[in-house]
Amino acid sequence: MKIGIRAVFICSSMAIMFSTGCGIIHTGVQPGAMAIGSSGDIWVVNRGSADVTKLSPTGSRIGTYPVGTNPLSIAIDRDGNVWVVNNGDSIVSELNAGGKIIKAYTVGTEPKGIAIDSTGNIWVANYFDSTITRLSASGVTMETYTVGTMPWDIAIDSSGDVWVVNNDSASVTKLNKSGARIGTYPVGTNPLGIAIDRAGNVWVANNGSNTVTKLNSRGTLLGTFTAGTSPHGIAIDVSGNVWVTNQYSSRVTELDSGGRIIGTYTAGAEPGAIAIDRAGTVWVANYGDDTVTKLIGAAKGPQYFPYTGPQWP
C-alpha cells in the first residue's frame, strides 16, 4: 500500500506465480539486478542459481539461462545482447536475446557493477581490485582504471562521463569518457546504487546511513535525504521522482526531485534492484524470497537512463 498520491495495485498472495496481472512473480534463486530490453522484456539476474530469467512485459516467464558463478549485475546493448557480470569467476557473460551465451570475457577480481556507454563500450566495476575495466563492444579489454575503494555500481551521464560508487570509501569517483579521473566526492556510508536524472544530477543510495545523496554534475553536494531503512537500489522516472529499495524493511520509498518522501510501497523480502518500464510499472527484485514485485502504474513513464547510451530506452 502506498502512502501518497497515486494508487498502486499489487497482489496480496505470495502463492501467485508467473501471473500476468498481479504483483508477485517467482524467478530464480536470490534475484538481484535487472535490465529492461527495448521490447519491454525484463531480464533478472539470479545470484543463487547462477542464471538469468527473462520475463515478458506482463511478467510471464520466457526462459531461464545459465551464466557464470554468482552473477550480480546486468546491462543490455544496442543489439539486444545481454551482458552479465559474474562475481564468483571474474568474468562477464554475453548472451544474445534468446539467452544463448555468445562468449565470456575476463575482467578484474570480484566484479560487481556494469554500464554501457553511447559507443557500446562496457564498463565493469571490479570490487576487490578497486578498478574499472573498459571493454569494447566486441569484448576486448581496452583499459583498466583505478577508482576508490571497493567500487560497487556504475552510471554514465549524457556527456559520457562515468560515475562509480565506492562502497568502502563512502564516495563516488567521476571519470571522463577516456577514463581520466575528474574527481572523487563524498557521499553517505556504504553507498550501493547510483542513478542520474534528466538534469544530470547524480543520486546515490547510502545503505549504511539510511539516506540518498544528491550531487550536481560537477560533484557538488545538493542534499542528503532520508530514504527508508538500508537503501540499496535506485531508479529515476521521467517525472524526476526517485525510487529507492529499502533492503531490510521490505519497502520501496519514492522521493520527489527535491528529496521529499512522497510514497512508500510494500515489496518482498530484502528488495535490491529496481527498474521502471515504458508503462510506468516499477519492478523490484527481492533477494530474500526469490520473487520480483510488480508495482503496476506506480511511476510516471519509463526509467530515465541517460548513462546507458544504446541500452533501453
N, C-alpha and C positions, 0 to 999 in steps of 0.2 A: 504494500500500500504506500502510495506516495503522500508525503506531507507537502502540499504545494499547489500549483496552479493547473496541472494537466492530469487527467485520469490516465491510468495505465492498466491494461488487462494482463494478468498473469494467471497461470494455473494454480490451483490450490492443492493438487495431489502430486506427490513426488513419484507416484507409480506410473504416470503417463510417460510413454516412451515414443520418440520419433513422431510426435504429434505435429500436424500442420497448422493448428490453430491455437495451441496452448503454449505455455511458457517454460516448461521443464523438458529438456532434451538430454538423453543419456548418450555420451560419446565413449571414448576410450578411457583408460585408467589415468587419473590425475591430469585432466585437461589444463593446458596453460595458455600459451599465446594463440592469437587468432589473426587471420587476414581475410579480407573480402575481395573476391575477384571481380572483374569487370562485368561478368554476367550475374553477379549477386550471390554466387556460391560462397559459403563460409568454410574456411579451412581451419581446423582446430588441431593444435599440437598436443598429443597425449604423452606426457612425460613418463608415466609409469608403465606404458605398454609399448614404448618405442615405435610409435606410428603416428600418422596424421589421419583425421577423419574429415571427409568432405561432405558438407550438408548443402541441401538446396536452400534457396531464399526463404522457404517456408519452414525449414528445419528438418526435413526428411533426410535420412542418411543415403548418400550416393555411394560411398565406399570408404574403406579404411586401408591405408597403405603403409608398409614398413619403411622406416628410415633408420638413422643411426641410433646410438645409445644416448639415453637421457636428453631427448630433444627439448629445446627451451623456447625458441623464437622462430618467426616465420615472416616472409615477405613474398610478394608476387610481382614479377617483372612485366614489361610491356607486351611480351609474347604470351603471357598467361602461365609461364613456368613458375613453379613454386620452390622457394629456397628455404631450407630448414636448417637451423643451427643445432648441432648435436654436441651438447656439453660434455658427454661422457667419453667420446672418442675424438674430440677436437677436429671435427670435420663439418662441412656444410654440404647437405644433400640437395641436388637439383632434381625436381620431378617435373614431368610435363602435366598438362591439365587433366590427363587421365590417371594420374597417380603413379606412373611408371618412372623409376629412377633413371635419369639421364647420365648422371655422373656424381661423384663425391669429391670434394676439394678440401685439402688440408689447410687449416688456419692456425691461430695461436692456441695456447693452452686454456681449456675450460671456457670456450666462447659462450656468450650469453645473448647480447642484442644484435639486431641486424636492421639495415635500412638500404634502400636502393635509390640512387640519385637520378637526375633527369637524363643522364647519358647512359644509364644502365649499369653503372658500376655498383658493386655490392660492398658495403661497409659492415664489418663484423667487430664487435667488442669482445676482446679476449680478457676475461676476468682475472685469471691467475697471473698473466703477463703484464697487466696494466698497459695494454697496447690496443691499437685498432689495425686490422688488416683490411686493405682495399683490394678487391678482386675486380678484374674486368668482367664484362658481360658474358664472356666465354669461360670464366672461372680461373683465369691466370692471375697469380699474385702480382700486384703492381707495386705495393709498398706497404710498410708497417710503420705506424706512428705511435710514439709514447704519449700517454694522456695521464689522468690522475689515477689514484689507487683503486683497483678492482672496478673497472668500468662495467656497467650493467646494461644500459639501454642507449639507443641512438635515435636522433631525429635530424633531418636535413631540411633546412629552410628554403624559401623560394629563391634565394640568391645562390644556393648550392653550398652554403656553409654547414658544417657538420657539428652537431651538439651532442656531447657524450656525458651521460650521468656517471659520476664516480662514487660508487656506493660506500666505500670505506673512507673517503676523504671529504664527504659532505659538500660536494662541489660539482659543477659542470664545466667541461672544457669545450671551447669553441675552436674548431679548425676551419681553415678555408678549403675550397674545393680541391686544392692541390695537397692538402694535408698539413700545411704550416699552422702552427699554433697561434691563434689570435689572443686568447686569454683564458683564464680559469676563474670562476666566480662562485662564491659560497652560496649554498642553499641550506636545507634542513638536514636532520640526522637520517642516515641510511636511505638516501634517495634511491628510488627504483624506476618509476615510469616517467616518461617525458613526452610532451606534445607541444606543437607550435600553432598559434592561432592565426587568423587571416591577416592581422596587423603585424605579424612577425614576432609577437611576444612568446616567450618560452615559459611553459608551465611544467613544474616538476613535483611529483608525488613523493613526499618525505615519510617513509614508512615508520621511522623511529620517533618522529616528533609530532605525528598526527596532524600534519599541515601540508599545504601545497605552496610552493614559492612561484611567484610571477616575476620574470625578468623581461626587460625590453631587448631588442635585437643587438644592443651594444653590451648586454650583460648587467645593466644597471637594475638594482632591486626595485621593483614596483610595489611589492607587497608580499606578506606571508599570511595565509588564511587557514583557519581551522577547516578540516575536511573529513571528519569522522575518524574512526579508530583504524590505525595502521593502513594508511593509503598505499595502494600498490599500483594498479593500472590507471591510465588516464587517457581520455579522448575528448575531442572538442567538436561540437556540431557546427553547422553553418551559421547558426544564430550567435555563436560565440560562447555558448554555455559549456561549462567544463564538467565532465563526468569522471568520477573517481571511485574505484572499488575500495571497499574497506575490508581488508583481508581477514581480520579476526572478529568481525561483528556481523558478517553475512549481510552486508548492506552495500548500496551504491549511493553516493552523495552527488547531487547536482549543484553546481555553483554558477552564478551569472558571471559576466566578464569582469565585474568588479570584485569578485571573490566572495560574494554573499551567498550563503546556502539558500537555495530555493526549492529543494526537494530531497527526499530520502526514499529509497526503494529497497524492497526485500530481494535478496539474491540467495544462492545456495551457500554451502559451507566453504569457507576460505576462497572467496572470489579473488581472482587475479587479473587476467587480461580483460579488456573491454574494447568493443568495436561498434560502429554505428553504420547501418546500411542506407541505401537510397531512400527507403520509405520512412526513415527516422526510427526504425526499430533498433533498440540497444541490445547487444549480445554480450553476455558475461560468462566467462569460463570459471567454473567452480572446482578448484583443485581438490577440495576435501570430500566431495561426494560424487565425483565423476559425472557431473552434469554441466549443461550450458543453460543459463536462464535467458529467456527471450522477453524483453520488456517492449510490448507492442505499442507503437505510436507514441513513444516517450519523448523522443527528441525531435527537433526541427531539422529535417533534411539529413543528408549524408554527413559522415565524419569529414572534417577538414584535414586533408593530408597534403599540405604544400611540400613537405620534405621528401615525399616518396617518388616524385617525378612520374615515371610511367606506371607506377603501381596505382591501383584503383584508389579514388575515382579520378 
